[in-house]
Amino acid sequence: MGHVAFILALVAATSNTPAADSAIVRPFESEGRFSSADSIDTLTLAKLHKKSIEPANRCSDEVFIRRVHLDVIGTLPDPAAVRSFLNDANPDKRSVLIETLFERPEFAEYWAMKWCDVLRVKAEYPINLWPNAVQAYHHWIRDAIRKNLPYDQFARELLTSSGSNFRVGQVNFYRAVQGHEPSAIARAVALTFMGERIDQWPKARRAGMEAFFSKVVFKHTGEWKEEIVCLDPAPGDPVKAVFPDGTKVKVQPGDDPRAVFTDWLLTKDNPSFARNIVNRIWAWLFGRGIIHEPDDIRSGNPPANPELLSYLEKELVSANYDLRHIYRIILNSGVYQQSSIPRGNRPEAEALFASYPVRRLEAEVLIDALNWIAGTGEAYESAIPEPFTFIPDHQRNIALADGSTTSQFLDMFGRPSRDSGLLSERNNQPSDAQRLYMLNSSAVQRKIERSWRMRDLLAASKGQPAEAIRAIYVTILSRNPTDDELAAVNQYLQSSKLRPDQVAADLAWSLINTKEFLYRH
């Protein structure tokens, strides 16, 4: 495209905002300072005040509707929904919107994507589930999220199920471990459900936990690549195991050692289980955990706010492990609804959540947003020519089941390999290659120039440039342009002597390359 002057003019227009220490930064903040709405806010503010750190202002409705759509369903809001929300005078409209998003099909798709990273849902090396098992596993995960299966039941089914990995999706928790030996299984269990890295444990503690999985066996069937996951039926001696808290137990023949471990894990006074998942959810919504990294929980890595973490643990248990309850109280909190513009530069403010953390969109969410704007799909590839590897053009990236099915874009923008279950496998750090791709890619240019959505916006504006400009801003950034931005685009329209559709394409390309589009904020 090469219209660099245009994007520079837009950058100048959007940067003409007050400094972060002023009262309100438009259009990103709303009237009213941060105020305590619930226990999350009270506990967070107490920690901030102790450190003499000021919380950020409340985010604007324009920011909130985009943020909560991306954080809850991994999807940009529809322009009609944006306008309706901005015009809604209901003081509880943010809470109403949150509940609406829970019921969207994209909610289950997006959070299944998150869980598939943790649970290593991948057909190819080194996981080698193969496509049939991937589909069964992904379907079970997505269905559990859609039905709001209590988290303790979710964990119990993954840890204690037996059967064909093609027909009982849950047993793929064991199949998706790199190695069938008890040490590899125990490593995956501790990482997934306790947030702990067992390699850091003393040898005796590791051995005590590994014993709970010493009876798991894998049997091949006559169907290619199918395996039965079950307990070894051969008679034997009692299994002598040790729970991670040091308590010894003897599991009698005929009893399932996995179930004995699961009963211990899910005991309501055992903090390991609830602490891990509420910390993960917090990290998924804020970009970092109260304990950071969220899958490196240990005594040497204490929480930034122990009282806040303890409160969330208790809330989950009292809500009978309803994960939506945790989403709900976090999303409705003043902490989550802060502006991303900090009111100071203290280095510890980020870890104490003094503002909403700015972070780049995940690879899948970003390409879905580009495809939605363009009204196009994505080309995928997979090295295994087996059933279930065909991906329709309209397939959304957040709904991809197989971590092996990929594209050039997904690889470039840091989609995780799903080899280990560590959250750090996902790389959301920007790179020069990404910036050059967004600025110079003919694929991005074609998406914009051929977008039926952009054509419809121009047609609906009926030759009124201001209406077209506003429609493009609402579609791409979920907000109306500021006066300075509107003036910059109008100036470009008058001076460039380009057709309206060419100016619209240049505007769309410019907005897509802004940090405001590429990042959560």
Summary of the structure (lengths in Angstrom):
residues: 521
radius of gyration: 24.9
end to end distance: 27.0
largest distance: 85.9
contacts: 1679
relative contact order: 0.14
helix: 52%
strand: 6%
